Amino acid sequence: MGTEILLRIRTLIAKRGHFGGLGTGERLLNLCTVGDAKANSIWEKNGVRGLMLDMYDFENDIWLCHSIAGKCFNATSFQPAINVLKDIESFMEANPSEIVTIFIEDYMISSQGLTKEVNASGLSKYWFPVSSMPKNGEDWPIV
């Protein structure tokens, strides 16, 4: 097995998005999360390889947001999800040997919302195929 380890036992540094604002897309408080800078800067400086993103239907688009009673508002919105997903794609393009895990809290009700965002961002080429995911207690791939 050498120096490889199973993905399921690898330690992962992840960042939880803290989004909010005084108006659409304006940040009220955002401490060292995706919104502080381009994804590349965060990952290069802090070693973050996992992102936790809450996605909602908002303003006829998919947005990163926190909610009040399950609904996104101007005061709780951050920015369109596509912006951050494109930043992640840029990081992956520049760092093809990296593994990035995205934890998505999906509050979208629009048909194929997440699929459309992933495809538009260019991230679909990096997606781990569902058909290859371990089943019945099997191990994840060695990394």
N, CA, C and O atoms as a MOPAC input file, in Angstrom:
PM7 MOZYME 1SCF
protein

 N      0.82400 1    -1.19700 1     0.00000 1
 C      0.00000 1     0.00000 1     0.00000 1
 C      0.86400 1     1.25500 1     0.00000 1
 O      0.37600 1     2.30600 1    -0.41600 1
 N      2.09000 1     1.20900 1     0.43200 1
 C      2.98600 1     2.36500 1     0.38400 1
 C      2.47100 1     3.54900 1     1.15900 1
 O      2.02300 1     3.41300 1     2.29800 1
 N      2.53500 1     4.72700 1     0.53500 1
 C      2.10300 1     5.94600 1     1.20900 1
 C      0.65400 1     6.30300 1     0.90600 1
 O      0.14400 1     7.28900 1     1.43800 1
 N     -0.02800 1     5.51500 1     0.05400 1
 C     -1.41800 1     5.81300 1    -0.25200 1
 C     -2.29800 1     5.51200 1     0.95200 1
 O     -1.99900 1     4.62000 1     1.74500 1
 N     -3.37500 1     6.25800 1     1.08000 1
 C     -4.34700 1     5.96300 1     2.13300 1
 C     -5.74400 1     6.00500 1     1.53200 1
 O     -5.97100 1     6.63900 1     0.50100 1
 N     -6.66400 1     5.33300 1     2.17700 1
 C     -8.04300 1     5.33600 1     1.71000 1
 C     -8.65000 1     6.71300 1     1.93300 1
 O     -8.41500 1     7.34000 1     2.96600 1
 N     -9.43100 1     7.18400 1     0.96600 1
 C    -10.06800 1     8.49000 1     1.08000 1
 C    -10.93200 1     8.57400 1     2.33000 1
 O    -10.99800 1     9.63400 1     2.95400 1
 N    -11.59800 1     7.48500 1     2.71400 1
 C    -12.50400 1     7.53900 1     3.86800 1
 C    -11.77600 1     7.74900 1     5.18400 1
 O    -12.41400 1     8.11800 1     6.16900 1
 N    -10.45000 1     7.52700 1     5.24600 1
 C     -9.72700 1     7.74500 1     6.49900 1
 C     -8.78200 1     8.94000 1     6.42900 1
 O     -8.03300 1     9.19400 1     7.37200 1
 N     -8.81300 1     9.66900 1     5.32400 1
 C     -7.98000 1    10.85300 1     5.16600 1
 C     -8.61400 1    12.02300 1     5.91800 1
 O     -9.83300 1    12.18900 1     5.88800 1
 N     -7.81300 1    12.81800 1     6.57700 1
 C     -8.31000 1    14.00600 1     7.25300 1
 C     -8.58800 1    15.08400 1     6.22300 1
 O     -7.80800 1    15.26700 1     5.28800 1
 N     -9.67600 1    15.78900 1     6.38200 1
 C    -10.07400 1    16.80900 1     5.42800 1
 C    -10.32600 1    18.11900 1     6.15600 1
 O    -11.13100 1    18.18100 1     7.08500 1
 N     -9.63400 1    19.15700 1     5.73000 1
 C     -9.91300 1    20.49100 1     6.25100 1
 C    -11.02600 1    21.06300 1     5.39400 1
 O    -10.90000 1    21.13900 1     4.17200 1
 N    -12.10300 1    21.46100 1     6.02400 1
 C    -13.23700 1    22.00500 1     5.27400 1
 C    -13.62200 1    23.35700 1     5.84500 1
 O    -13.39400 1    23.63500 1     7.02300 1
 N    -14.19800 1    24.18100 1     5.01200 1
 C    -14.69600 1    25.49300 1     5.41200 1
 C    -16.19500 1    25.53700 1     5.23700 1
 O    -16.72600 1    25.15200 1     4.19600 1
 N    -16.85800 1    26.00200 1     6.24700 1
 C    -18.30600 1    26.19100 1     6.20700 1
 C    -18.56200 1    27.61900 1     5.77000 1
 O    -18.01000 1    28.55100 1     6.35400 1
 N    -19.38500 1    27.80600 1     4.75800 1
 C    -19.68300 1    29.15400 1     4.27900 1
 C    -20.48500 1    29.92200 1     5.30800 1
 O    -21.51400 1    29.44100 1     5.78200 1
 N    -20.02600 1    31.10700 1     5.65600 1
 C    -20.77100 1    32.01300 1     6.54400 1
 C    -21.14400 1    33.21400 1     5.70700 1
 O    -20.34900 1    34.13700 1     5.52800 1
 N    -22.34600 1    33.19200 1     5.20100 1
 C    -22.76300 1    34.22600 1     4.28700 1
 C    -23.82300 1    35.08500 1     4.93900 1
 O    -24.58000 1    34.61700 1     5.78900 1
 N    -23.87400 1    36.31000 1     4.54800 1
 C    -24.91000 1    37.20600 1     5.04600 1
 C    -24.63100 1    38.57400 1     4.49800 1
 O    -23.55500 1    38.81000 1     3.95000 1
 N    -25.56200 1    39.47600 1     4.62700 1
 C    -25.29000 1    40.79300 1     4.08500 1
 C    -26.35500 1    41.78600 1     4.44400 1
 O    -27.36500 1    41.46900 1     5.07200 1
 N    -26.09100 1    43.01100 1     4.02200 1
 C    -27.02700 1    44.09400 1     4.24000 1
 C    -27.89900 1    44.29300 1     3.01200 1
 O    -28.83600 1    45.09200 1     3.03200 1
 N    -27.60100 1    43.58700 1     1.97000 1
 C    -28.36000 1    43.63800 1     0.72900 1
 C    -27.86200 1    42.51300 1    -0.14100 1
 O    -26.89500 1    41.84000 1     0.21800 1
 N    -28.48300 1    42.29600 1    -1.25400 1
 C    -28.14100 1    41.16000 1    -2.09600 1
 C    -26.64600 1    41.14200 1    -2.38300 1
 O    -26.09700 1    42.06800 1    -2.98000 1
 N    -26.00600 1    40.07300 1    -1.94500 1
 C    -24.60200 1    39.86300 1    -2.23700 1
 C    -23.63100 1    40.64900 1    -1.37800 1
 O    -22.42200 1    40.47000 1    -1.52500 1
 N    -24.09700 1    41.50200 1    -0.49800 1
 C    -23.18600 1    42.25900 1     0.36000 1
 C    -22.93600 1    41.47600 1     1.62800 1
 O    -23.87300 1    40.97800 1     2.25200 1
 N    -21.66600 1    41.36300 1     2.01700 1
 C    -21.33600 1    40.58300 1     3.19400 1
 C    -21.45000 1    41.41400 1     4.47500 1
 O    -20.97500 1    42.54800 1     4.53400 1
 N    -22.07100 1    40.84900 1     5.47200 1
 C    -22.11700 1    41.45100 1     6.78900 1
 C    -20.99200 1    40.89200 1     7.64200 1
 O    -20.27100 1    41.63900 1     8.30300 1
 N    -20.84900 1    39.58500 1     7.62300 1
 C    -19.80200 1    38.92300 1     8.39100 1
 C    -19.34500 1    37.71800 1     7.61000 1
 O    -20.15800 1    36.89100 1     7.19900 1
 N    -18.04500 1    37.61200 1     7.40100 1
 C    -17.53400 1    36.49000 1     6.63000 1
 C    -16.09000 1    36.27500 1     7.04800 1
 O    -15.19200 1    36.94500 1     6.53800 1
 N    -15.86000 1    35.36100 1     7.95600 1
 C    -14.52600 1    35.14900 1     8.50400 1
 C    -13.85700 1    33.95900 1     7.83600 1
 O    -14.22300 1    32.81200 1     8.09000 1
 N    -12.88500 1    34.22900 1     6.98700 1
 C    -12.05100 1    33.17900 1     6.38700 1
 C    -12.87700 1    32.08400 1     5.73300 1
 O    -12.67500 1    30.90100 1     6.00600 1
 N    -13.79900 1    32.46900 1     4.87700 1
 C    -14.58400 1    31.48500 1     4.14900 1
 C    -14.46600 1    31.75800 1     2.66600 1
 O    -13.66900 1    32.59200 1     2.23500 1
 N    -15.25200 1    31.06100 1     1.90000 1
 C    -15.20200 1    31.18700 1     0.45700 1
 C    -15.32800 1    32.63800 1     0.01900 1
 O    -14.70900 1    33.03100 1    -0.97100 1
 N    -16.09600 1    33.42800 1     0.71100 1
 C    -16.33700 1    34.79400 1     0.29500 1
 C    -15.18500 1    35.74900 1     0.54000 1
 O    -15.20800 1    36.86600 1     0.02200 1
 N    -14.17800 1    35.35600 1     1.30800 1
 C    -13.08100 1    36.26800 1     1.60300 1
 C    -12.22200 1    36.57200 1     0.39800 1
 O    -11.68100 1    37.67200 1     0.28400 1
 N    -12.08800 1    35.63400 1    -0.49000 1
 C    -11.20000 1    35.78400 1    -1.63200 1
 C    -11.52400 1    34.70500 1    -2.63700 1
 O    -12.39700 1    33.86700 1    -2.41500 1
 N    -10.81900 1    34.73600 1    -3.72900 1
 C    -10.95800 1    33.66300 1    -4.70000 1
 C    -10.62100 1    32.34200 1    -4.02500 1
 O     -9.80900 1    32.30400 1    -3.10000 1
 N    -11.22500 1    31.28300 1    -4.47300 1
 C    -10.97200 1    29.96200 1    -3.89800 1
 C     -9.48900 1    29.62800 1    -3.94100 1
 O     -8.96200 1    29.04300 1    -2.99500 1
 N     -8.80600 1    29.99200 1    -5.02600 1
 C     -7.38200 1    29.67500 1    -5.14600 1
 C     -6.58700 1    30.21700 1    -3.96700 1
 O     -5.74900 1    29.50300 1    -3.41700 1
 N     -6.82500 1    31.44900 1    -3.56800 1
 C     -6.07800 1    32.05500 1    -2.46300 1
 C     -6.29900 1    31.30100 1    -1.16400 1
 O     -5.35200 1    31.05400 1    -0.41700 1
 N     -7.53300 1    30.93700 1    -0.89300 1
 C     -7.84300 1    30.22400 1     0.34100 1
 C     -7.11900 1    28.88500 1     0.36100 1
 O     -6.48200 1    28.53000 1     1.35300 1
 N     -7.21700 1    28.15600 1    -0.72300 1
 C     -6.63100 1    26.82100 1    -0.75000 1
 C     -5.11900 1    26.86800 1    -0.73100 1
 O     -4.48800 1    26.07100 1    -0.03700 1
 N     -4.52800 1    27.77700 1    -1.47100 1
 C     -3.06900 1    27.85900 1    -1.50300 1
 C     -2.51300 1    28.25100 1    -0.14500 1
 O     -1.48000 1    27.72800 1     0.27300 1
 N     -3.17100 1    29.15200 1     0.54000 1
 C     -2.66800 1    29.64900 1     1.82100 1
 C     -3.04100 1    28.76400 1     3.00000 1
 O     -2.24700 1    28.60500 1     3.92700 1
 N     -4.24700 1    28.18000 1     2.97900 1
 C     -4.76100 1    27.49200 1     4.16400 1
 C     -4.92100 1    25.98900 1     4.01200 1
 O     -5.25200 1    25.31400 1     4.98700 1
 N     -4.69800 1    25.44200 1     2.82500 1
 C     -4.80900 1    24.00000 1     2.63600 1
 C     -6.22200 1    23.46100 1     2.65800 1
 O     -6.41400 1    22.25900 1     2.84200 1
 N     -7.21300 1    24.31000 1     2.47500 1
 C     -8.60400 1    23.85900 1     2.49300 1
 C     -8.87800 1    23.03800 1     1.24100 1
 O     -8.58600 1    23.47500 1     0.12800 1
 N     -9.44100 1    21.84600 1     1.42800 1
 C     -9.79900 1    20.98800 1     0.30500 1
 C    -11.24300 1    20.52500 1     0.39200 1
 O    -11.66000 1    19.62500 1    -0.33700 1
 N    -11.99300 1    21.13300 1     1.27200 1
 C    -13.40500 1    20.80400 1     1.39800 1
 C    -14.20700 1    22.07300 1     1.61800 1
 O    -13.80500 1    22.94000 1     2.39500 1
 N    -15.32600 1    22.18500 1     0.94600 1
 C    -16.19500 1    23.34900 1     1.08800 1
 C    -17.60500 1    22.88500 1     1.39400 1
 O    -18.09600 1    21.91900 1     0.80900 1
 N    -18.24700 1    23.57600 1     2.30800 1
 C    -19.62400 1    23.28000 1     2.67000 1
 C    -20.46900 1    24.45700 1     2.18500 1
 O    -20.35300 1    25.56700 1     2.70500 1
 N    -21.30500 1    24.21500 1     1.20000 1
 C    -22.05100 1    25.28400 1     0.54600 1
 C    -23.55100 1    25.04300 1     0.64900 1
 O    -24.03000 1    23.95000 1     0.34700 1
 N    -24.29000 1    26.06100 1     1.07300 1
 C    -25.75500 1    26.00700 1     1.13100 1
 C    -26.28000 1    26.68700 1    -0.12600 1
 O    -25.99900 1    27.86300 1    -0.35500 1
 N    -27.03900 1    25.96300 1    -0.94300 1
 C    -27.52400 1    26.49700 1    -2.21400 1
 C    -29.04400 1    26.57500 1    -2.22200 1
 O    -29.74400 1    25.63200 1    -1.85100 1
 N    -29.53100 1    27.74000 1    -2.66000 1
 C    -30.95700 1    28.03700 1    -2.68100 1
 C    -31.35800 1    28.63900 1    -4.01400 1
 O    -30.53900 1    29.24700 1    -4.70300 1
 N    -32.62200 1    28.46700 1    -4.37200 1
 C    -33.20400 1    29.24400 1    -5.46200 1
 C    -33.40200 1    30.66000 1    -4.93100 1
 O    -33.98900 1    30.85500 1    -3.86600 1
 N    -32.90900 1    31.65200 1    -5.68200 1
 C    -33.04800 1    33.04700 1    -5.26600 1
 C    -32.85600 1    33.92600 1    -6.49300 1
 O    -31.92200 1    33.71300 1    -7.26700 1
 N    -33.71200 1    34.89000 1    -6.67500 1
 C    -33.63600 1    35.83500 1    -7.79000 1
 C    -33.46500 1    35.12800 1    -9.13500 1
 O    -32.61800 1    35.50600 1    -9.94400 1
 N    -34.27600 1    34.10300 1    -9.36000 1
 C    -34.26700 1    33.33300 1   -10.60900 1
 C    -32.91100 1    32.72500 1   -10.93100 1
 O    -32.54400 1    32.60100 1   -12.09900 1
 N    -32.17100 1    32.34600 1    -9.90200 1
 C    -30.85300 1    31.75000 1   -10.06200 1
 C    -30.60100 1    30.85600 1    -8.84600 1
 O    -31.46000 1    30.73700 1    -7.97100 1
 N    -29.43600 1    30.23800 1    -8.79400 1
 C    -29.01900 1    29.45600 1    -7.62700 1
 C    -27.98700 1    30.29300 1    -6.88100 1
 O    -26.99400 1    30.72900 1    -7.46300 1
 N    -28.22200 1    30.51400 1    -5.60400 1
 C    -27.34900 1    31.36900 1    -4.79300 1
 C    -26.79600 1    30.60900 1    -3.59200 1
 O    -27.39900 1    29.64900 1    -3.11300 1
 N    -25.64000 1    31.05900 1    -3.12000 1
 C    -25.13400 1    30.64200 1    -1.81500 1
 C    -25.81800 1    31.55200 1    -0.80800 1
 O    -25.86500 1    32.77100 1    -0.97900 1
 N    -26.33900 1    30.94600 1     0.23000 1
 C    -27.19800 1    31.70800 1     1.13200 1
 C    -27.34900 1    30.96000 1     2.45200 1
 O    -27.13900 1    29.74900 1     2.51300 1
 N    -27.70400 1    31.66400 1     3.47300 1
 C    -28.24900 1    31.05500 1     4.67700 1
 C    -29.72000 1    31.40300 1     4.66900 1
 O    -30.14100 1    32.32100 1     3.96400 1
 N    -30.49500 1    30.68800 1     5.43600 1
 C    -31.93000 1    30.88800 1     5.32500 1
 C    -32.56300 1    31.26100 1     6.64800 1
 O    -31.99700 1    31.08800 1     7.72700 1
 N    -33.73300 1    31.76900 1     6.50700 1
 C    -34.63500 1    31.98100 1     7.63900 1
 C    -35.87600 1    31.17000 1     7.28000 1
 O    -36.57100 1    31.47700 1     6.31100 1
 N    -36.14100 1    30.14600 1     8.06100 1
 C    -37.26600 1    29.23800 1     7.80700 1
 C    -37.19300 1    28.62600 1     6.41100 1
 O    -38.21400 1    28.46300 1     5.74200 1
 N    -35.97000 1    28.28700 1     5.97500 1
 C    -35.78500 1    27.60400 1     4.71100 1
 C    -35.88600 1    28.47200 1     3.47400 1
 O    -35.98000 1    27.95200 1     2.36200 1
 N    -35.87000 1    29.78600 1     3.64500 1
 C    -36.00000 1    30.70200 1     2.51100 1
 C    -34.84200 1    31.69700 1     2.51400 1
 O    -34.46100 1    32.22000 1     3.56100 1
 N    -34.28600 1    31.94900 1     1.32800 1
 C    -33.19800 1    32.90800 1     1.16400 1
 C    -33.78000 1    34.31700 1     1.00700 1
 O    -34.76900 1    34.51200 1     0.30100 1
 N    -33.16700 1    35.27800 1     1.66000 1
 C    -33.57900 1    36.68200 1     1.58300 1
 C    -32.37700 1    37.54700 1     1.21000 1
 O    -31.23900 1    37.08100 1     1.27200 1
 N    -32.61300 1    38.79000 1     0.82600 1
 C    -31.50700 1    39.70900 1     0.52200 1
 C    -30.49000 1    39.74300 1     1.65700 1
 O    -29.28400 1    39.70900 1     1.41400 1
 N    -30.96900 1    39.80900 1     2.88000 1
 C    -30.06600 1    39.93900 1     4.03500 1
 C    -29.27400 1    38.66700 1     4.32300 1
 O    -28.27000 1    38.71700 1     5.03300 1
 N    -29.70700 1    37.53400 1     3.78600 1
 C    -28.99800 1    36.27700 1     4.05700 1
 C    -28.29500 1    35.72500 1     2.82000 1
 O    -27.66300 1    34.67100 1     2.88100 1
 N    -28.40400 1    36.43500 1     1.70400 1
 C    -27.79700 1    35.96800 1     0.45500 1
 C    -26.33300 1    36.36700 1     0.40100 1
 O    -25.91700 1    37.33400 1     1.03900 1
 N    -25.55400 1    35.60900 1    -0.37200 1
 C    -24.15200 1    35.94500 1    -0.55600 1
 C    -23.87800 1    36.29700 1    -2.00600 1
 O    -23.64400 1    37.46100 1    -2.33000 1
 N    -23.90400 1    35.30700 1    -2.87400 1
 C    -23.67300 1    35.54800 1    -4.29300 1
 C    -24.16700 1    34.33300 1    -5.07800 1
 O    -24.41900 1    33.27400 1    -4.50200 1
 N    -24.30500 1    34.49600 1    -6.40800 1
 C    -24.69100 1    33.33800 1    -7.20600 1
 C    -23.67400 1    32.20500 1    -7.04600 1
 O    -22.46700 1    32.44400 1    -7.05200 1
 N    -24.16300 1    30.98900 1    -6.90500 1
 C    -23.30000 1    29.83100 1    -6.68500 1
 C    -22.31500 1    29.63100 1    -7.82700 1
 O    -21.20300 1    29.14800 1    -7.60900 1
 N    -22.70800 1    29.99600 1    -9.03400 1
 C    -21.83700 1    29.79000 1   -10.18900 1
 C    -20.48700 1    30.48700 1   -10.00600 1
 O    -19.47100 1    29.98400 1   -10.48500 1
 N    -20.45700 1    31.62400 1    -9.32900 1
 C    -19.19800 1    32.35200 1    -9.12200 1
 C    -18.20000 1    31.50800 1    -8.33700 1
 O    -17.03600 1    31.40500 1    -8.72200 1
 N    -18.64100 1    30.91600 1    -7.25800 1
 C    -17.75700 1    30.10300 1    -6.41700 1
 C    -17.42100 1    28.79200 1    -7.12100 1
 O    -16.28500 1    28.32400 1    -7.04700 1
 N    -18.39500 1    28.19600 1    -7.80100 1
 C    -18.12100 1    26.95000 1    -8.52100 1
 C    -17.08100 1    27.16600 1    -9.62100 1
 O    -16.24100 1    26.29800 1    -9.85600 1
 N    -17.13200 1    28.31200 1   -10.29300 1
 C    -16.11500 1    28.62500 1   -11.31100 1
 C    -14.74200 1    28.83200 1   -10.66500 1
 O    -13.72800 1    28.45600 1   -11.25100 1
 N    -14.69500 1    29.42400 1    -9.46400 1
 C    -13.42700 1    29.55600 1    -8.73900 1
 C    -12.85700 1    28.18100 1    -8.41300 1
 O    -11.65200 1    27.95800 1    -8.53300 1
 N    -13.72200 1    27.26400 1    -8.00200 1
 C    -13.27700 1    25.90500 1    -7.68800 1
 C    -12.74800 1    25.24100 1    -8.95900 1
 O    -11.72100 1    24.56300 1    -8.92400 1
 N    -13.44300 1    25.43400 1   -10.07400 1
 C    -12.99500 1    24.85400 1   -11.34500 1
 C    -11.62600 1    25.41700 1   -11.72800 1
 O    -10.77200 1    24.66600 1   -12.19900 1
 N    -11.39900 1    26.69800 1   -11.54200 1
 C    -10.09500 1    27.30300 1   -11.84000 1
 C     -8.99500 1    26.67500 1   -10.98800 1
 O     -7.89400 1    26.41000 1   -11.47100 1
 N     -9.31000 1    26.44100 1    -9.71600 1
 C     -8.34300 1    25.78700 1    -8.82900 1
 C     -8.03200 1    24.37800 1    -9.33700 1
 O     -6.86900 1    23.98000 1    -9.39000 1
 N     -9.06200 1    23.63000 1    -9.70800 1
 C     -8.86100 1    22.26200 1   -10.17500 1
 C     -8.05200 1    22.23600 1   -11.46800 1
 O     -7.20100 1    21.36600 1   -11.65500 1
 N     -8.31400 1    23.17200 1   -12.34300 1
 C     -7.56800 1    23.25500 1   -13.60300 1
 C     -6.07900 1    23.49200 1   -13.33200 1
 O     -5.22100 1    22.91000 1   -13.99500 1
 N     -5.78400 1    24.34700 1   -12.36000 1
 C     -4.39400 1    24.67300 1   -12.02500 1
 C     -3.73600 1    23.60100 1   -11.14600 1
 O     -2.50900 1    23.53600 1   -11.07200 1
 N     -4.53100 1    22.77000 1   -10.48700 1
 C     -4.02300 1    21.76700 1    -9.53700 1
 C     -4.68700 1    20.41700 1    -9.79300 1
 O     -5.44800 1    19.94100 1    -8.95000 1
 N     -4.41400 1    19.78700 1   -10.94400 1
 C     -5.14900 1    18.57900 1   -11.32500 1
 C     -4.93800 1    17.36900 1   -10.42300 1
 O     -5.72500 1    16.42500 1   -10.48700 1
 N     -3.91500 1    17.36400 1    -9.59600 1
 C     -3.70000 1    16.20500 1    -8.72100 1
 C     -4.39200 1    16.35900 1    -7.36200 1
 O     -4.33600 1    15.44600 1    -6.53800 1
 N     -5.03300 1    17.48400 1    -7.12400 1
 C     -5.73100 1    17.71900 1    -5.86000 1
 C     -7.10100 1    17.04900 1    -5.86000 1
 O     -7.71100 1    16.84800 1    -6.91000 1
 N     -7.56900 1    16.70900 1    -4.66800 1
 C     -8.92400 1    16.21200 1    -4.48000 1
 C     -9.66400 1    17.24300 1    -3.64200 1
 O     -9.22000 1    17.60500 1    -2.55300 1
 N    -10.78600 1    17.70900 1    -4.15100 1
 C    -11.60600 1    18.68500 1    -3.45100 1
 C    -12.96300 1    18.05200 1    -3.19400 1
 O    -13.56700 1    17.47600 1    -4.09900 1
 N    -13.43800 1    18.15700 1    -1.97500 1
 C    -14.75600 1    17.63700 1    -1.61800 1
 C    -15.68500 1    18.81400 1    -1.38200 1
 O    -15.36600 1    19.73200 1    -0.62700 1
 N    -16.82900 1    18.77700 1    -2.03100 1
 C    -17.82700 1    19.83900 1    -1.86700 1
 C    -19.04300 1    19.21400 1    -1.19600 1
 O    -19.66600 1    18.30100 1    -1.73800 1
 N    -19.37000 1    19.71500 1    -0.01600 1
 C    -20.57100 1    19.28500 1     0.70600 1
 C    -21.64600 1    20.30900 1     0.37800 1
 O    -21.52500 1    21.47900 1     0.74000 1
 N    -22.68800 1    19.87600 1    -0.30100 1
 C    -23.73500 1    20.81000 1    -0.71600 1
 C    -24.99600 1    20.53800 1     0.07400 1
 O    -25.52200 1    19.42500 1     0.07800 1
 N    -25.47100 1    21.57600 1     0.74500 1
 C    -26.80600 1    21.52300 1     1.34000 1
 C    -27.73700 1    22.05400 1     0.26700 1
 O    -27.75200 1    23.25000 1    -0.02300 1
 N    -28.50600 1    21.16200 1    -0.31100 1
 C    -29.32700 1    21.46800 1    -1.47200 1
 C    -30.73500 1    21.86800 1    -1.03800 1
 O    -31.54200 1    21.02600 1    -0.64400 1
 N    -31.01100 1    23.16600 1    -1.11800 1
 C    -32.34600 1    23.67700 1    -0.81800 1
 C    -33.03800 1    24.14200 1    -2.10000 1
 O    -34.02900 1    24.87000 1    -2.04700 1
 N    -32.51400 1    23.71800 1    -3.24400 1
 C    -33.05100 1    24.13900 1    -4.53000 1
 C    -34.31600 1    23.36100 1    -4.86100 1
 O    -34.41300 1    22.16000 1    -4.60900 1
 N    -35.27600 1    24.06600 1    -5.42600 1
 C    -36.49200 1    23.40600 1    -5.88200 1
 C    -36.59100 1    23.44000 1    -7.40300 1
 O    -37.43500 1    22.75700 1    -7.98200 1
 N    -35.74100 1    24.22500 1    -8.05400 1
 C    -35.77500 1    24.29500 1    -9.51500 1
 C    -35.29400 1    22.97600 1   -10.10900 1
 O    -34.39500 1    22.32600 1    -9.57600 1
 N    -35.90200 1    22.60500 1   -11.20400 1
 C    -35.58300 1    21.34300 1   -11.86900 1
 C    -34.14100 1    21.34900 1   -12.37500 1
 O    -33.73300 1    22.24400 1   -13.11400 1
 N    -33.38300 1    20.34000 1   -11.96600 1
 C    -31.99800 1    20.17700 1   -12.41100 1
 C    -31.10400 1    21.36900 1   -12.03500 1
 O    -30.11200 1    21.63000 1   -12.71500 1
 N    -31.44600 1    22.09000 1   -10.96400 1
 C    -30.69000 1    23.28400 1   -10.56100 1
 C    -29.21400 1    23.01000 1   -10.33900 1
 O    -28.36000 1    23.70100 1   -10.89600 1
 N    -28.90900 1    22.00900 1    -9.53000 1
 C    -27.51000 1    21.70400 1    -9.22600 1
 C    -26.77600 1    21.19800 1   -10.46100 1
 O    -25.63400 1    21.58800 1   -10.70400 1
 N    -27.41500 1    20.34000 1   -11.23800 1
 C    -26.79200 1    19.81200 1   -12.45400 1
 C    -26.43600 1    20.94800 1   -13.40800 1
 O    -25.34500 1    20.96100 1   -13.97900 1
 N    -27.34200 1    21.89200 1   -13.58200 1
 C    -27.08700 1    23.03700 1   -14.46900 1
 C    -25.90500 1    23.86600 1   -13.97000 1
 O    -25.06800 1    24.29200 1   -14.76600 1
 N    -25.83200 1    24.09400 1   -12.66600 1
 C    -24.73200 1    24.89600 1   -12.10900 1
 C    -23.38300 1    24.20000 1   -12.28700 1
 O    -22.39700 1    24.82700 1   -12.67300 1
 N    -23.35200 1    22.91100 1   -12.00500 1
 C    -22.11000 1    22.14200 1   -12.13600 1
 C    -21.65400 1    22.12400 1   -13.59100 1
 O    -20.47600 1    22.33800 1   -13.87900 1
 N    -22.57700 1    21.87000 1   -14.49800 1
 C    -22.22100 1    21.84400 1   -15.91700 1
 C    -21.74300 1    23.21700 1   -16.39500 1
 O    -20.74900 1    23.30700 1   -17.11700 1
 N    -22.44100 1    24.28500 1   -15.99900 1
 C    -22.06700 1    25.64200 1   -16.43200 1
 C    -20.71000 1    26.06800 1   -15.88400 1
 O    -20.00200 1    26.85200 1   -16.51500 1
 N    -20.34600 1    25.55600 1   -14.71700 1
 C    -19.07100 1    25.94000 1   -14.10000 1
 C    -17.88500 1    25.18200 1   -14.68900 1
 O    -16.73800 1    25.60000 1   -14.52500 1
 N    -18.15100 1    24.08100 1   -15.36900 1
 C    -17.07400 1    23.24300 1   -15.89100 1
 C    -16.60200 1    22.18300 1   -14.90900 1
 O    -15.65700 1    21.45000 1   -15.19900 1
 N    -17.24600 1    22.09100 1   -13.75600 1
 C    -16.82200 1    21.11900 1   -12.74000 1
 C    -17.22400 1    19.68500 1   -13.05700 1
 O    -16.67700 1    18.75500 1   -12.46600 1
 N    -18.15500 1    19.48300 1   -13.96500 1
 C    -18.63800 1    18.11800 1   -14.20400 1
 C    -17.52400 1    17.17600 1   -14.63800 1
 O    -17.61300 1    15.97400 1   -14.39000 1
 N    -16.48000 1    17.68600 1   -15.27700 1
 C    -15.38000 1    16.81300 1   -15.71300 1
 C    -14.55500 1    16.29200 1   -14.53700 1
 O    -13.77700 1    15.35300 1   -14.70300 1
 N    -14.71500 1    16.89200 1   -13.34500 1
 C    -13.98300 1    16.45500 1   -12.15500 1
 C    -14.83900 1    15.60500 1   -11.22000 1
 O    -14.32100 1    15.02100 1   -10.26800 1
 N    -16.13900 1    15.53100 1   -11.48300 1
 C    -17.07000 1    14.83800 1   -10.59600 1
 C    -16.71900 1    13.36500 1   -10.49200 1
 O    -16.44400 1    12.71600 1   -11.50100 1
 N    -16.72800 1    12.83100 1    -9.27200 1
 C    -16.55500 1    11.39200 1    -9.07500 1
 C    -17.85700 1    10.72700 1    -9.49200 1
 O    -18.91600 1    11.07100 1    -8.96600 1
 N    -17.80400 1     9.78200 1   -10.42600 1
 C    -19.05300 1     9.20600 1   -10.94200 1
 C    -19.83700 1     8.41900 1    -9.88400 1
 O    -19.27200 1     7.61800 1    -9.13800 1
 N    -21.12000 1     8.66200 1    -9.84000 1
 C    -21.99200 1     7.96900 1    -8.89900 1
 C    -21.87300 1     6.46000 1    -9.08500 1
 O    -21.90000 1     5.70700 1    -8.11200 1
 N    -21.74100 1     6.02500 1   -10.32100 1
 C    -21.65400 1     4.58700 1   -10.59600 1
 C    -20.41000 1     3.94400 1    -9.99000 1
 O    -20.37000 1     2.72800 1    -9.80200 1
 N    -19.38800 1     4.75800 1    -9.68000 1
 C    -18.14400 1     4.23600 1    -9.08400 1
 C    -18.11000 1     4.35000 1    -7.56400 1
 O    -17.17300 1     3.87000 1    -6.92500 1
 N    -19.12100 1     4.98000 1    -6.98500 1
 C    -19.13200 1     5.14200 1    -5.53300 1
 C    -19.24800 1     3.78300 1    -4.86300 1
 O    -19.93200 1     2.88900 1    -5.36100 1
 N    -18.56600 1     3.63500 1    -3.71600 1
 C    -18.60600 1     2.34700 1    -3.01900 1
 C    -20.01800 1     1.99000 1    -2.54800 1
 O    -20.81700 1     2.85100 1    -2.18000 1
 N    -20.28100 1     0.70900 1    -2.57600 1
 C    -21.59700 1     0.20000 1    -2.16100 1
 C    -21.40100 1    -0.88600 1    -1.10500 1
 O    -20.37500 1    -1.56500 1    -1.07800 1
 N    -22.38100 1    -1.03600 1    -0.25600 1
 C    -22.39800 1    -2.12600 1     0.72600 1
 C    -21.13200 1    -2.19800 1     1.57000 1
 O    -20.60600 1    -3.28600 1     1.80100 1
 N    -20.63600 1    -1.04900 1     2.03300 1
 C    -19.47500 1    -1.02400 1     2.91400 1
 C    -18.13900 1    -1.12500 1     2.21000 1
 O    -17.11200 1    -1.23300 1     2.87900 1
 N    -18.11000 1    -1.09500 1     0.89200 1
 C    -16.84100 1    -1.13000 1     0.16400 1
 C    -16.04700 1     0.13600 1     0.47900 1
 O    -16.61400 1     1.14600 1     0.89300 1
 N    -14.73700 1     0.07200 1     0.28000 1
 C    -13.88400 1     1.22100 1     0.51100 1
 C    -13.89100 1     2.17600 1    -0.66800 1
 O    -14.11300 1     1.78800 1    -1.81500 1
 N    -13.64000 1     3.44000 1    -0.34500 1
 C    -13.41300 1     4.45100 1    -1.38300 1
 C    -12.05200 1     4.16400 1    -2.01000 1
 O    -11.26300 1     3.38900 1    -1.46900 1
 N    -11.78300 1     4.78900 1    -3.14600 1
 C    -10.48500 1     4.57300 1    -3.81100 1
 C     -9.30100 1     5.00400 1    -2.94400 1
 O     -9.44100 1     5.80100 1    -2.01600 1
 N     -8.15000 1     4.46000 1    -3.26900 1
 C     -6.91100 1     4.86800 1    -2.61700 1
 C     -6.44500 1     6.17200 1    -3.25800 1
 O     -6.48200 1     6.33000 1    -4.47800 1
 N     -6.00800 1     7.09700 1    -2.41400 1
 C     -5.50300 1     8.38600 1    -2.93000 1
 C     -4.06500 1     8.58900 1    -2.55100 1
 O     -3.47500 1     9.61200 1    -2.89700 1

